[in-house]
Amino acid sequence: GPAPQDSAGDQIMSNSDALFVGHYSMGDTQHFFEVSEREVSRMVTSVSRVLKSFDRFDNDCALVISPHDAWLRTVPLQRALIADRKVVMDAEDSPFEAPRIEAFMRRMRPSLVFGISSGVLEGLKQMGFDARTLFANAHVWVTDAGAYTVLQEAECKSLLRWAQLGPAVGLECAFGGGVHVSERDWVLAKDPRGVLVSSRLDPAPSLQECPTGVMAEIVTEPCGCGAIAPRVDLWREA
């Protein structure tokens, strides 16, 4: 049969090397592209470098919260965590997951928590849980400005950012100052539309100057973790 198409009518190429089909939004349109094992391996290397920027963690438990179809964000992250001998727990990015997320935090006390969104925080609030207490003493990565603002009042060990930039994914290291993307895969630029990303290697189809819809600064100074590739300095408050 014909190759699948995304909502803009673009054909998704058939590739036997594809591990999964990733997607990103441009306005109201969803775009899809295949992600190969090679690309995932490179993203795992980028995520592992971020994890190594921390001196140590209190325990080996990590909680990853994400939409059910966010393969671009979760597959490389979970592989990097497992390679670092972390016990990975999963929850969906939904207000209805609040009881499960609270149970994970209370019983397992994960040192690393990825994917706190405003929706997750609203669900916790509606269930009577105090997020500022719940996520104290953990390294927390948030996915939007509202969650960042709320958790600034919590005593998190680190309050960091995890974001999707069109087809690229950014994760902030222990030094803050902007999210790292896989420099082997993506070139960053900026114009009046916001941050643009271009593929260096082999996404299918090749993506050049793809608008992300993200208005942010691109930081070119070397990071404290030793990375010299540009970073994206996203929102820090609502």
Secondary structure, 3 states (H helix, E strand, C coil): CCCCECCCCCECCCCCCEEEEEEEEECCEEEEEEEEHHHHHHHHHHHHHHHCCCCCCCCCEEEEEECCCCHHHHHHHHHHHHHCCCEEEEEECCHHHHHHHHHHHHHHCCCEEEEECHHHHHHHHHCCCCHHHHCCCCEEEECCHHHHHHHCCCCCCEEEEEEEECCEEEEECCCCCCEECCCCCEEEEEECCEEEEEECCCCECCCCCEECCCCCEEECCCCCCCCCCCEEECCCCC
